[in-house]
Amino acid sequence: MYRIISGKWKAKKIAAPKNFDVRPTTDFAKEALFSIVENKYDLEFCSVLDLFAGIGSITLEFASRDCKDITAVELNPKHAGFINSTAQELDMGLQVNVQRADVFDWLKRKRNHEKKYDIIFADAPFETDESKYNELIDLVLNNGLLKPNGVLIVEHQSKQKFPHQTLKDTRKYGNVSFSFFENLQQPE
């Protein structure tokens, strides 16, 4: 179970089926993350890509805060269906586009795609190894998916470090950290 922290659905509790193997972002970490994000972006006018969307904790938080353009990519068909049905129930169906796909394959297919995002959030499974995190970061930053002032935010275990040239900041909240990577590609 998780709850939406703020916005139209503030304090709304979302209960996923008990057989779902997920690790939603904690309320404490989510509150801190959105404080940072809302300080920089007007979410109503942002396009967001939520990678490894799980059961939609981050996706629905963006939607509750009036973000109108959210794409959630999730491989597990039950989880993707849950995000979709929950978004419909909460009247967020027009805001949320759920894509059922492997994140790495999806990112490779979207190379130099016309769609660009202000915020890309990635919460890969915590057991993901460093080489896969680096592949993820490179796929996002090198494939032209971020707008010029866009940001890639990676949620990860605090013990994981990213010595990447585009790493701008890392914020630690217990055993969870958010690393912020900036887009170094210049606008065309």
C-alpha positions as CSV (number, residue, x, y, z in Angstrom):
1,M,0.0,0.0,0.0
2,Y,1.1,3.5,-0.7
3,R,-0.6,6.9,-0.6
4,I,-0.6,9.9,-2.8
5,I,1.2,12.7,-0.9
6,S,-0.2,15.9,-2.5
7,G,-2.4,17.4,-5.1
8,K,-6.0,16.5,-6.2
9,W,-5.8,13.1,-4.6
10,K,-3.8,14.0,-1.5
11,A,-3.9,11.3,1.2
12,K,-5.6,8.8,-1.1
13,K,-4.4,5.3,-0.2
14,I,-3.7,2.9,-3.0
15,A,-3.8,-0.8,-2.2
16,A,-2.2,-3.2,-4.7
17,P,-3.0,-6.9,-4.6
18,K,-1.0,-8.7,-1.9
19,N,0.7,-11.0,-4.5
20,F,2.4,-8.0,-6.2
21,D,6.2,-8.0,-5.5
22,V,6.9,-4.3,-5.4
23,R,8.7,-1.7,-3.4
24,P,6.9,1.7,-3.7
25,T,8.9,4.8,-2.9
26,T,8.4,5.7,0.8
27,D,6.3,8.7,1.7
28,F,9.3,10.4,3.2
29,A,11.5,10.0,0.2
30,K,8.6,10.8,-2.2
31,E,7.8,14.0,-0.3
32,A,11.5,15.1,-0.5
33,L,11.7,14.2,-4.2
34,F,8.6,16.2,-5.2
35,S,9.8,19.2,-3.1
36,I,12.9,19.2,-5.2
37,V,11.1,18.7,-8.5
38,E,8.4,21.2,-7.9
39,N,11.0,23.8,-6.9
40,K,12.4,23.6,-10.5
41,Y,9.4,22.7,-12.7
42,D,5.8,23.7,-13.1
43,L,4.4,20.2,-13.3
44,E,1.2,21.2,-15.1
45,F,3.4,21.9,-18.2
46,C,5.8,19.0,-17.9
47,S,6.1,15.8,-19.8
48,V,7.2,12.9,-17.5
49,L,8.6,9.4,-18.3
50,D,8.4,7.0,-15.4
51,L,10.6,4.0,-16.1
52,F,10.2,0.7,-14.1
53,A,6.8,2.2,-13.0
54,G,5.9,-0.7,-10.7
55,I,2.4,-0.1,-9.4
56,G,2.4,3.6,-10.2
57,S,3.4,5.4,-7.0
58,I,5.4,8.0,-8.9
59,T,3.2,8.1,-11.9
60,L,0.0,8.8,-9.9
61,E,1.8,11.3,-7.7
62,F,2.7,13.4,-10.8
63,A,-0.9,13.0,-12.1
64,S,-2.3,14.1,-8.8
65,R,-0.2,17.2,-9.0
66,D,-1.8,18.2,-12.4
67,C,0.9,16.8,-14.7
68,K,-1.0,16.3,-17.9
69,D,1.6,14.1,-19.9
70,I,2.9,11.0,-18.1
71,T,4.2,7.9,-19.8
72,A,4.7,4.9,-17.5
73,V,6.8,2.0,-18.7
74,E,6.4,-1.3,-16.8
75,L,7.2,-4.8,-17.9
76,N,5.0,-6.8,-15.6
77,P,1.5,-7.0,-17.2
78,K,-0.3,-7.2,-13.9
79,H,1.5,-4.1,-12.6
80,A,0.9,-2.2,-15.9
81,G,-2.8,-3.1,-15.8
82,F,-3.0,-2.0,-12.2
83,I,-1.5,1.4,-13.0
84,N,-3.9,1.8,-15.9
85,S,-7.0,0.8,-14.0
86,T,-6.1,2.9,-11.0
87,A,-5.5,5.9,-13.3
88,Q,-8.9,5.4,-14.8
89,E,-10.6,5.0,-11.4
90,L,-9.0,8.3,-10.2
91,D,-10.0,10.1,-13.5
92,M,-6.4,10.4,-14.5
93,G,-6.8,8.2,-17.6
94,L,-6.1,11.1,-20.1
95,Q,-2.9,12.1,-18.2
96,V,-1.3,8.6,-17.9
97,N,-0.1,6.5,-20.9
98,V,1.0,3.1,-19.7
99,Q,3.4,1.2,-21.9
100,R,4.0,-2.5,-21.1
101,A,7.6,-3.1,-22.2
102,D,11.1,-3.9,-21.0
103,V,12.6,-0.5,-20.2
104,F,15.9,-1.2,-22.0
105,D,14.2,-2.3,-25.2
106,W,11.7,0.5,-25.0
107,L,14.5,3.1,-24.6
108,K,16.4,1.6,-27.6
109,R,13.3,1.8,-29.8
110,K,12.8,5.4,-28.9
111,R,16.2,6.6,-30.0
112,N,15.9,10.1,-31.4
113,H,12.2,9.9,-31.2
114,E,10.2,13.1,-31.6
115,K,8.8,12.9,-28.1
116,K,11.0,14.6,-25.5
117,Y,10.5,14.7,-21.7
118,D,11.2,17.3,-19.0
119,I,11.6,14.7,-16.3
120,I,12.6,11.0,-16.6
121,F,12.3,9.0,-13.4
122,A,13.8,5.6,-13.2
123,D,13.4,3.2,-10.2
124,A,15.1,0.0,-11.4
125,P,14.9,-3.0,-9.1
126,F,17.4,-2.5,-6.3
127,E,19.3,-5.7,-7.3
128,T,20.2,-4.1,-10.7
129,D,23.9,-4.1,-11.1
130,E,26.1,-1.1,-11.8
131,S,26.6,-1.9,-15.5
132,K,22.8,-2.0,-16.1
133,Y,22.4,1.3,-14.3
134,N,25.2,2.8,-16.5
135,E,23.4,1.4,-19.6
136,L,20.2,3.0,-18.4
137,I,21.7,6.4,-17.8
138,D,23.5,6.3,-21.2
139,L,20.4,5.2,-23.1
140,V,18.4,8.1,-21.6
141,L,21.1,10.8,-22.0
142,N,22.4,9.7,-25.4
143,N,19.1,8.9,-27.2
144,G,17.7,12.4,-27.2
145,L,14.8,11.7,-24.8
146,L,15.3,14.7,-22.5
147,K,14.4,18.2,-23.3
148,P,17.4,20.7,-23.1
149,N,16.7,21.6,-19.5
150,G,15.4,18.1,-18.6
151,V,16.6,15.9,-15.8
152,L,17.0,12.1,-15.3
153,I,16.3,11.1,-11.7
154,V,17.4,7.6,-10.7
155,E,16.2,6.1,-7.5
156,H,18.6,3.6,-6.0
157,Q,20.1,2.1,-2.9
158,S,22.2,4.6,-1.1
159,K,25.3,2.4,-1.2
160,Q,25.2,2.6,-5.1
161,K,27.4,5.4,-6.5
162,F,27.4,6.8,-10.0
163,P,30.7,8.4,-11.1
164,H,29.0,9.8,-14.2
165,Q,30.0,13.0,-15.9
166,T,26.4,14.3,-16.0
167,L,25.7,13.6,-12.3
168,K,24.6,16.9,-10.8
169,D,23.4,15.9,-7.3
170,T,22.5,12.9,-5.1
171,R,20.1,13.2,-2.2
172,K,20.0,10.4,0.4
173,Y,16.9,9.4,2.4
174,G,17.9,6.4,4.6
175,N,18.7,3.5,2.3
176,V,17.2,5.2,-0.7
177,S,18.9,7.9,-2.8
178,F,17.9,10.0,-5.8
179,S,20.6,10.8,-8.2
180,F,20.0,13.7,-10.6
181,F,21.6,13.7,-14.1
182,E,21.5,16.7,-16.4
183,N,21.1,16.7,-20.1
184,L,24.4,17.8,-21.7
185,Q,23.1,17.7,-25.3
186,Q,22.5,21.1,-26.7
187,P,19.2,22.1,-28.3
188,E,19.0,21.8,-32.0
